[in-house]
Amino acid sequence: MKWSDIREINRLHREGRSIGDIAALKFAVLAGSRHTGNDRLHTLPTPCLEVDMAELRALPEGTVGREFARQLDSKGLEPLVISDEMKARLADNPLALRYTTTHDLVHVLTGFPTTPAGEIGVFAFMIGQGFGSSAAVLWSSALIYSVLMPLHIPGVWHNVRVGLRMAKEAGPMLEAPLEELLAVPLTEARARLGLRPETIAAIAPGHDSMLANWILAKQAKAAA
């Protein structure tokens, strides 16, 4: 990451830009505009996942969309939204837009919780599928988690292995028309995507982190 990139991200924070815009730009900077994942998203009508929370909450129990809404509501969160300005800016980097707006939904589909152990599991899954940064960044992230949150070490390293295994078993997640799965039962959607029940059952749930929650709250406050 260049110093100019850091200044730009800090500027967005100061201006109170949405978390979606900031997250998309951070990912774009880390992955780079020439990331091969961009070449694999050309069949999507739009890279951004855009949902209506009221519609999701009205879906039948057990559907992907209903579970997605329940997860966000339980954390007091809203779906990440990216402004038209940022969409235009990252038009040549659809991976950044797709990765950012589907992140929370991927948690639901893969079964990884939103604990630190779950977050690193999703990251490992994405890298294993060829999306995201390099494998070196994955191992570096796992080490950082271990240093900052030593009580989470067993779950973090376990879920790195589970995420990489799941990535090999499943179909390409970000290329899939996830929008069409929102009204589908979660078990059926997972079967369509090649997500195996036994692999999902192997996920370490981990536990919440005061440090991680503080960082998330600080980010939300900065963008409010």
C-alpha positions as a Python dict, from the first residue, in 0.01 Angstrom:
ca = {
    (1, 'M'): (0, 0, 0),
    (2, 'K'): (141, 338, -103),
    (3, 'W'): (148, 639, 123),
    (4, 'S'): (-85, 816, -121),
    (5, 'D'): (-337, 532, -80),
    (6, 'I'): (-324, 568, 299),
    (7, 'R'): (-384, 943, 270),
    (8, 'E'): (-680, 885, 41),
    (9, 'I'): (-842, 634, 276),
    (10, 'N'): (-786, 868, 570),
    (11, 'R'): (-950, 1147, 371),
    (12, 'L'): (-1261, 936, 319),
    (13, 'H'): (-1273, 872, 694),
    (14, 'R'): (-1247, 1245, 769),
    (15, 'E'): (-1523, 1324, 520),
    (16, 'G'): (-1752, 1072, 688),
    (17, 'R'): (-1791, 857, 379),
    (18, 'S'): (-1985, 535, 410),
    (19, 'I'): (-1822, 221, 547),
    (20, 'G'): (-1902, 57, 213),
    (21, 'D'): (-1701, 315, 18),
    (22, 'I'): (-1406, 293, 255),
    (23, 'A'): (-1408, -88, 262),
    (24, 'A'): (-1429, -112, -118),
    (25, 'L'): (-1139, 129, -166),
    (26, 'K'): (-927, -52, 93),
    (27, 'F'): (-982, -383, -82),
    (28, 'A'): (-916, -231, -423),
    (29, 'V'): (-585, -94, -300),
    (30, 'L'): (-481, -423, -140),
    (31, 'A'): (-585, -647, -430),
    (32, 'G'): (-485, -414, -712),
    (33, 'S'): (-681, -330, -1026),
    (34, 'R'): (-510, -608, -1222),
    (35, 'H'): (-618, -884, -987),
    (36, 'T'): (-723, -1186, -1193),
    (37, 'G'): (-1051, -1205, -1001),
    (38, 'N'): (-1174, -907, -1204),
    (39, 'D'): (-1166, -1113, -1522),
    (40, 'R'): (-1402, -1368, -1369),
    (41, 'L'): (-1688, -1131, -1289),
    (42, 'H'): (-1779, -1011, -1639),
    (43, 'T'): (-2095, -1227, -1657),
    (44, 'L'): (-2263, -1052, -1362),
    (45, 'P'): (-2529, -788, -1446),
    (46, 'T'): (-2382, -573, -1169),
    (47, 'P'): (-2099, -648, -925),
    (48, 'C'): (-2273, -486, -628),
    (49, 'L'): (-2516, -683, -415),
    (50, 'E'): (-2799, -445, -327),
    (51, 'V'): (-3080, -562, -99),
    (52, 'D'): (-3387, -426, 77),
    (53, 'M'): (-3384, -520, 445),
    (54, 'A'): (-3764, -504, 476),
    (55, 'E'): (-3798, -752, 190),
    (56, 'L'): (-3538, -982, 343),
    (57, 'R'): (-3711, -978, 681),
    (58, 'A'): (-4039, -1073, 512),
    (59, 'L'): (-3894, -1387, 350),
    (60, 'P'): (-3987, -1729, 493),
    (61, 'E'): (-3792, -1875, 783),
    (62, 'G'): (-3483, -2068, 680),
    (63, 'T'): (-3425, -1882, 354),
    (64, 'V'): (-3091, -1725, 273),
    (65, 'G'): (-3230, -1372, 279),
    (66, 'R'): (-3409, -1418, 611),
    (67, 'E'): (-3092, -1554, 773),
    (68, 'F'): (-2892, -1271, 617),
    (69, 'A'): (-3127, -1012, 767),
    (70, 'R'): (-3123, -1189, 1103),
    (71, 'Q'): (-2743, -1182, 1114),
    (72, 'L'): (-2726, -811, 1035),
    (73, 'D'): (-3005, -727, 1281),
    (74, 'S'): (-2836, -921, 1559),
    (75, 'K'): (-2529, -700, 1520),
    (76, 'G'): (-2723, -378, 1465),
    (77, 'L'): (-2578, -351, 1115),
    (78, 'E'): (-2705, -250, 773),
    (79, 'P'): (-2591, -394, 437),
    (80, 'L'): (-2281, -219, 307),
    (81, 'V'): (-2378, 40, 47),
    (82, 'I'): (-2139, 185, -210),
    (83, 'S'): (-2203, 529, -354),
    (84, 'D'): (-2244, 592, -728),
    (85, 'E'): (-1922, 792, -716),
    (86, 'M'): (-1726, 497, -578),
    (87, 'K'): (-1893, 256, -820),
    (88, 'A'): (-1776, 474, -1108),
    (89, 'R'): (-1429, 503, -959),
    (90, 'L'): (-1398, 124, -925),
    (91, 'A'): (-1575, 37, -1250),
    (92, 'D'): (-1263, -143, -1369),
    (93, 'N'): (-1230, -324, -1037),
    (94, 'P'): (-1559, -515, -997),
    (95, 'L'): (-1391, -756, -758),
    (96, 'A'): (-1362, -484, -495),
    (97, 'L'): (-1731, -399, -531),
    (98, 'R'): (-1847, -762, -524),
    (99, 'Y'): (-1620, -866, -239),
    (100, 'T'): (-1730, -572, -23),
    (101, 'T'): (-2107, -595, -75),
    (102, 'T'): (-2131, -975, -45),
    (103, 'H'): (-1901, -1018, 256),
    (104, 'D'): (-2176, -1048, 517),
    (105, 'L'): (-2380, -1277, 291),
    (106, 'V'): (-2080, -1505, 243),
    (107, 'H'): (-2070, -1545, 622),
    (108, 'V'): (-2428, -1676, 611),
    (109, 'L'): (-2371, -1909, 317),
    (110, 'T'): (-2044, -2059, 439),
    (111, 'G'): (-2149, -2079, 802),
    (112, 'F'): (-1849, -1887, 934),
    (113, 'P'): (-1958, -1668, 1229),
    (114, 'T'): (-1867, -1303, 1268),
    (115, 'T'): (-1616, -1375, 1545),
    (116, 'P'): (-1244, -1320, 1474),
    (117, 'A'): (-1211, -1693, 1404),
    (118, 'G'): (-1502, -1669, 1162),
    (119, 'E'): (-1366, -1361, 986),
    (120, 'I'): (-1031, -1526, 917),
    (121, 'G'): (-1220, -1833, 794),
    (122, 'V'): (-1407, -1628, 534),
    (123, 'F'): (-1081, -1461, 432),
    (124, 'A'): (-916, -1801, 387),
    (125, 'F'): (-1215, -1920, 186),
    (126, 'M'): (-1195, -1624, -51),
    (127, 'I'): (-822, -1654, -98),
    (128, 'G'): (-857, -2027, -156),
    (129, 'Q'): (-1107, -1951, -433),
    (130, 'G'): (-867, -1714, -604),
    (131, 'F'): (-1032, -1397, -479),
    (132, 'G'): (-873, -1157, -237),
    (133, 'S'): (-509, -1092, -175),
    (134, 'S'): (-219, -1336, -188),
    (135, 'A'): (-180, -1635, 41),
    (136, 'A'): (104, -1449, 213),
    (137, 'V'): (-147, -1186, 330),
    (138, 'L'): (-365, -1463, 475),
    (139, 'W'): (-82, -1605, 684),
    (140, 'S'): (24, -1255, 788),
    (141, 'S'): (-333, -1178, 895),
    (142, 'A'): (-351, -1499, 1098),
    (143, 'L'): (-28, -1401, 1273),
    (144, 'I'): (-160, -1052, 1349),
    (145, 'Y'): (-481, -1202, 1492),
    (146, 'S'): (-265, -1430, 1706),
    (147, 'V'): (-57, -1144, 1842),
    (148, 'L'): (-346, -906, 1910),
    (149, 'M'): (-596, -1168, 2028),
    (150, 'P'): (-400, -1464, 2167),
    (151, 'L'): (-710, -1625, 2321),
    (152, 'H'): (-845, -1672, 1968),
    (153, 'I'): (-542, -1858, 1833),
    (154, 'P'): (-694, -2212, 1825),
    (155, 'G'): (-1008, -2103, 1639),
    (156, 'V'): (-821, -1873, 1402),
    (157, 'W'): (-573, -2132, 1277),
    (158, 'H'): (-835, -2407, 1269),
    (159, 'N'): (-1066, -2196, 1052),
    (160, 'V'): (-785, -2103, 814),
    (161, 'R'): (-757, -2474, 733),
    (162, 'V'): (-1134, -2519, 713),
    (163, 'G'): (-1172, -2214, 488),
    (164, 'L'): (-905, -2333, 245),
    (165, 'R'): (-1061, -2680, 234),
    (166, 'M'): (-1408, -2537, 177),
    (167, 'A'): (-1275, -2320, -106),
    (168, 'K'): (-1157, -2629, -296),
    (169, 'E'): (-1489, -2808, -250),
    (170, 'A'): (-1726, -2524, -342),
    (171, 'G'): (-1806, -2356, -667),
    (172, 'P'): (-1677, -2001, -731),
    (173, 'M'): (-1876, -1795, -481),
    (174, 'L'): (-1840, -1440, -611),
    (175, 'E'): (-1919, -1543, -968),
    (176, 'A'): (-2245, -1705, -859),
    (177, 'P'): (-2574, -1513, -894),
    (178, 'L'): (-2613, -1479, -518),
    (179, 'E'): (-2900, -1236, -566),
    (180, 'E'): (-3109, -1525, -700),
    (181, 'L'): (-3048, -1732, -387),
    (182, 'L'): (-3196, -1493, -133),
    (183, 'A'): (-3543, -1654, -144),
    (184, 'V'): (-3402, -2008, -154),
    (185, 'P'): (-3376, -2225, 161),
    (186, 'L'): (-3027, -2196, 307),
    (187, 'T'): (-2964, -2572, 292),
    (188, 'E'): (-3059, -2581, -75),
    (189, 'A'): (-2847, -2277, -158),
    (190, 'R'): (-2546, -2434, 9),
    (191, 'A'): (-2598, -2753, -192),
    (192, 'R'): (-2615, -2555, -516),
    (193, 'L'): (-2287, -2383, -430),
    (194, 'G'): (-2111, -2705, -336),
    (195, 'L'): (-2078, -2617, 32),
    (196, 'R'): (-2059, -2948, 217),
    (197, 'P'): (-2248, -2989, 548),
    (198, 'E'): (-1961, -3182, 704),
    (199, 'T'): (-1715, -2903, 627),
    (200, 'I'): (-1949, -2638, 764),
    (201, 'A'): (-1993, -2849, 1079),
    (202, 'A'): (-1615, -2846, 1125),
    (203, 'I'): (-1602, -2467, 1163),
    (204, 'A'): (-1476, -2343, 1498),
    (205, 'P'): (-1730, -2086, 1623),
    (206, 'G'): (-1476, -1895, 1829),
    (207, 'H'): (-1601, -1614, 2050),
    (208, 'D'): (-1647, -1240, 2037),
    (209, 'S'): (-1354, -1008, 2095),
    (210, 'M'): (-1378, -680, 2284),
    (211, 'L'): (-1092, -545, 2074),
    (212, 'A'): (-1257, -642, 1744),
    (213, 'N'): (-1593, -501, 1857),
    (214, 'W'): (-1424, -176, 1963),
    (215, 'I'): (-1256, -140, 1623),
    (216, 'L'): (-1584, -204, 1440),
    (217, 'A'): (-1771, 43, 1660),
    (218, 'K'): (-1504, 305, 1600),
    (219, 'Q'): (-1527, 255, 1223),
    (220, 'A'): (-1907, 279, 1232),
    (221, 'K'): (-1891, 599, 1439),
    (222, 'A'): (-1639, 755, 1201),
    (223, 'A'): (-1865, 687, 905),
    (224, 'A'): (-2188, 791, 1078),
}
